[in-house]
Amino acid sequence: MAEQQFDETTQKELSNFLEKEQAQARLHTSIHKFTGLCWDKCITGTPSTKFSRGEEACLTNCVERFLDTSLFMVKQIENQRERSQFIG
């Protein structure tokens, strides 16, 4: 079976696609990780139909910090991508 070679444009498109997919996978992994962390940190009793006031406040704070961190990370990734486009 002959080895298939891609032109430079196709290789770049494949590389960009792969980079985006990997970034998405990392984001999904982070979401699952922080969901588990927030749950473990904030839910102290047996889950019922309603969270206690303390659990609700804790979950809200935890999720807000997670979102702040996620937005910061996305901005950093975008900045790195912009810098690499100027260099490359």
C-alpha positions in Angstrom: 0.0 0.0 0.0 1.5 3.3 -1.0 1.9 6.1 1.5 -0.4 9.0 0.8 1.2 12.5 1.0 -0.8 15.6 1.6 0.1 19.0 0.3 1.1 21.7 2.7 -2.3 23.4 2.8 -4.1 20.1 3.6 -1.5 19.3 6.3 -2.1 22.7 7.9 -5.9 22.2 7.8 -5.5 18.8 9.4 -3.2 20.2 12.0 -5.6 23.0 12.8 -8.6 20.6 13.0 -6.6 18.3 15.3 -5.6 21.2 17.5 -9.2 22.4 17.8 -10.5 18.8 18.6 -7.8 18.4 21.3 -8.7 21.8 22.8 -12.3 20.7 22.9 -11.4 17.4 24.6 -9.3 19.2 27.2 -12.3 21.5 27.9 -14.7 18.6 28.3 -12.2 16.9 30.6 -11.9 20.1 32.7 -15.7 20.4 32.9 -16.1 16.9 34.1 -13.3 17.3 36.6 -14.6 20.6 38.1 -18.2 19.2 38.2 -16.9 16.4 40.3 -14.8 18.7 42.5 -17.7 21.2 43.0 -20.0 18.3 43.9 -17.6 16.7 46.3 -16.8 20.0 47.9 -20.3 21.4 48.3 -22.7 18.5 48.7 -22.2 17.3 52.2 -25.4 15.4 52.9 -27.6 13.0 51.0 -28.9 14.6 47.8 -32.6 15.2 47.9 -35.0 17.2 45.7 -33.5 20.5 46.9 -30.0 21.7 47.9 -29.5 23.3 51.3 -28.9 27.1 51.3 -25.2 26.4 52.1 -24.8 23.8 49.3 -26.5 26.1 46.8 -24.2 29.0 47.7 -21.2 26.8 47.5 -22.1 25.3 44.2 -22.8 28.8 42.8 -19.5 30.1 44.0 -17.6 27.0 42.8 -19.2 27.2 39.3 -18.5 30.9 39.0 -14.9 30.4 39.8 -14.7 27.6 37.3 -16.3 29.8 34.6 -13.9 32.6 35.4 -11.0 30.2 35.1 -12.3 28.7 31.9 -12.7 32.1 30.2 -9.2 33.1 31.3 -7.8 29.9 29.8 -9.7 30.4 26.5 -8.3 34.0 26.2 -4.8 32.7 26.9 -5.2 30.0 24.2 -6.5 32.6 21.7 -3.6 34.9 22.5 -1.1 32.1 22.0 -2.7 31.2 18.7 -2.6 34.8 17.5 1.1 35.0 18.5 1.9 31.8 16.7 0.1 33.0 13.5 2.3 36.1 13.5 5.5 34.0 14.0 4.6 31.2 11.6 
